[in-house]
Amino acid sequence: MIDDRSIGEKERGQRRMGFKVFEKGSAPAPTVPTVTIQKRGMFSLNEAAFALIDEPEAVEFLWDEENRLIAIQAAKLTDPNAYPTRRQGPAGAKPQKKGIVLIAGTMFTKFIGIDTSVAKRWVPDRDGNMLIVDLKKPAQTVASNRRSADDAAGKIEEDTDE
């Protein structure tokens, strides 16, 4: 994917050089907190984001419709509006101690009416005990690392260099 920002546009004699940034589309450094809204509304928080809200057993979603802000805050599992958090890992396997945290947010994303046909990632802000996702800010589109049936059959060629 090529970013439209031109870098180093300098004239060299008669030639003009217009380099563009290649966006690799992969996850940012693990120390940068991120919140991803996956296809169909599942939320994922990386380790850094989860640590910012003290690794709770459950969260609540809050919505500021006027400012298009999502807030995620720690909650008790017994709270009526709580969504359990769980570490990503194989079903039935021993729970992971570190890594991506998943939160079922499909009902919430439907309630606020956002498009979840494509996974998108934001770097949240922290406000007190809440992670704030500003939907007005540009999001990074996230490509799945799962291969489609066509891809696995060799019908789609993809550059896998990282």
C-alpha positions in Angstrom: 0.0 0.0 0.0 1.4 3.4 -0.9 0.8 6.5 1.2 -0.1 9.6 -0.8 2.4 11.7 1.2 5.3 12.6 -1.1 8.7 12.7 0.5 11.8 14.2 -0.8 10.4 15.9 -3.8 13.5 17.6 -4.9 14.6 18.7 -8.3 17.8 17.1 -9.5 18.8 18.8 -12.7 15.9 18.1 -14.9 14.5 15.2 -12.9 12.1 15.4 -10.1 12.1 12.7 -7.4 8.7 11.9 -5.8 9.1 9.1 -3.3 6.1 7.9 -1.4 6.0 6.0 1.9 5.2 2.3 1.7 2.7 1.4 4.5 3.4 -2.2 5.5 0.1 -2.5 7.3 1.4 -4.6 10.2 0.9 -4.0 13.9 2.8 -1.2 15.5 5.4 -1.7 18.2 4.0 -3.7 21.1 4.7 -0.8 23.5 2.2 1.4 21.5 -1.3 0.8 22.8 -3.8 -0.2 20.1 -7.5 -0.9 19.9 -8.8 -2.8 16.9 -12.4 -3.2 15.9 -12.3 -6.4 13.9 -14.7 -7.6 11.2 -18.2 -8.1 12.6 -17.5 -6.0 15.8 -15.1 -8.0 17.9 -12.7 -5.7 19.8 -9.1 -6.5 20.4 -6.6 -4.7 22.7 -2.9 -5.3 22.6 -1.0 -5.8 25.8 -0.1 -2.1 26.2 -3.7 -1.0 25.9 -5.0 -3.7 28.3 -2.3 -2.7 30.8 -3.5 1.0 30.7 -6.8 -0.1 32.2 -5.2 -2.5 34.7 -6.1 -5.7 32.9 -9.7 -6.1 34.1 -11.7 -9.3 34.0 -14.5 -7.3 32.2 -15.1 -3.9 30.6 -18.0 -1.6 29.8 -18.3 0.3 26.5 -19.4 4.0 26.6 -20.4 6.0 23.6 -20.2 9.8 23.1 -22.4 10.2 20.0 -21.8 13.9 19.5 -18.0 13.6 19.5 -17.9 10.1 18.0 -15.8 8.7 20.9 -15.8 5.2 22.3 -14.6 4.7 25.8 -13.6 1.4 27.3 -13.4 1.1 31.1 -12.8 -1.6 33.6 -15.8 -3.3 35.1 -16.7 -6.2 37.4 -18.0 -9.3 35.7 -21.1 -8.9 37.9 -21.9 -5.5 36.5 -25.0 -5.6 34.3 -23.4 -4.0 31.3 -20.0 -5.8 31.6 -18.3 -7.6 28.7 -15.8 -10.3 29.7 -12.2 -9.9 28.5 -10.3 -13.0 27.4 -6.8 -13.6 26.0 -6.6 -14.8 22.4 -5.7 -18.4 22.1 -7.0 -21.8 20.9 -10.4 -22.8 22.2 -10.2 -25.1 25.2 -6.5 -24.3 25.7 -5.0 -23.0 29.0 -5.6 -19.2 29.1 -2.7 -17.1 28.0 -0.9 -14.8 30.4 0.1 -12.2 27.8 -1.0 -11.1 24.4 -4.0 -9.9 22.6 -7.2 -9.4 24.6 -10.6 -10.0 22.9 -13.9 -8.4 23.8 -17.2 -9.3 22.2 -18.4 -5.9 20.9 -20.8 -6.8 18.1 -23.9 -5.6 19.9 -22.2 -2.4 20.8 -20.9 -1.7 17.3 -24.4 -2.3 15.9 -25.9 0.0 18.5 -23.6 2.9 17.6 -24.0 2.1 13.9 -20.4 1.8 12.7 -19.3 -0.2 9.7 -17.4 -3.3 10.7 -17.0 -4.9 7.3 -13.2 -4.0 7.5 -11.0 -4.3 10.6 -9.6 -1.0 11.7 -7.0 -0.1 14.4 -6.6 3.1 16.4 -4.1 4.3 19.0 -6.4 5.2 21.9 -6.0 8.1 24.3 -6.2 7.5 28.0 -8.5 9.6 30.1 -8.4 8.6 33.8 -9.4 4.9 33.9 -10.8 4.9 30.3 -9.3 4.1 26.9 -10.7 6.6 24.4 -11.0 5.7 20.7 -11.7 8.8 18.6 -13.6 7.6 15.5 -13.0 10.9 13.8 -9.2 10.2 13.7 -7.9 8.1 10.8 -7.7 4.4 11.5 -5.3 1.9 10.1 -7.0 -0.7 8.0 -6.0 -4.1 9.2 -5.6 -7.0 6.8 -6.3 -10.5 8.2 -3.4 -12.8 8.5 -5.7 -15.7 7.7 -5.5 -17.0 4.2 -8.7 -17.3 2.1 -9.5 -20.5 0.3 -8.6 -18.9 -3.0 -5.2 -17.8 -1.6 -4.5 -21.2 -0.2 -5.3 -22.7 -3.6 -2.7 -20.4 -5.2 -5.2 -18.3 -7.1 -4.1 -15.1 -5.4 -0.5 -14.1 -5.3 0.6 -12.0 -2.3 3.9 -10.5 -1.2 4.7 -12.0 2.2 7.9 -10.1 2.8 7.9 -8.2 6.1 
